[in-house]
Amino acid sequence: DADVTQTPRNRITKTGKRIMLECSQTKGHDRMYWYRQDPGLGLQLIYYSFDVKDINKGEISDGYSVSRQAQAKFSLSLESAIPNQTALYFCATSGEGVYGYTFGSGTRLTVV
Amino acid sequence: EDQVTQSPEALRLQEGESSSLNCSYTVSGLRGLFWYRQDPGKGPEFLFTLYSAGEEKEKERLKATLTKKESFLHITAPKPEDSATYLCAVQASFGGGGSNYKLTFGKGTLLTVNP
């Protein structure tokens, strides 16, 4: 099983719909992150969480919300999806200190 | 503001043709520099962490080096399976001390190795 699992892998949704992307990890780490990747723009941080009670906005949080249901689960929601939220979304986890992140395989979201 | 610039944006090599990818950075309080490999439609896969100027790390045909302002990823005698996007990221403090660090990514270099 993958260390970081994201569901769904692919999703097409309509403008104005609410959608949730889910992430779970088996690394036992407290820290989890949501990134968005667009062609030519690299990875941008949406939200991050250092533990279940600590959730913070990243660079591009407008239009998104998150929920940390447990140490291992971190969900990203788009309350009212819009076409420019079409992108590849990655969840990641890391240990405390200077460690590389472990990424999930991503969710490809298309908003039509 | 932390910045990471990778060059070139794209690189096309013949199999066996060695080359280097560049990552230049501006960051306050660098804690670590990371290299990742990303295949199409997949998540970034960790390659190396470098912590201080002068440090080098190797893995198969890849060698990463670090100076105070940039890092290089050297690819020796590449093979077609080395084709991927290579991402550089720097880790610096969110501020406020402690061990809360953020990762800032470059836009990547798309490497294509032709047989």
Interface residues (C-beta under 8 A of the other chain):
Chain A: V4 Y33 G40 L41 G42 L43 L45 Y48 F50 L88 F90 A92 E96 G97 V98 Y99 G100 Y101 T102 F103 G104 S105 G106 R108
Chain B: R31 G32 F34 Y36 G41 K42 G43 P44 E45 F46 T49 Y51 L87 A89 Q91 S99 N100 Y101 K102 L103 F105 G106 K107 G108
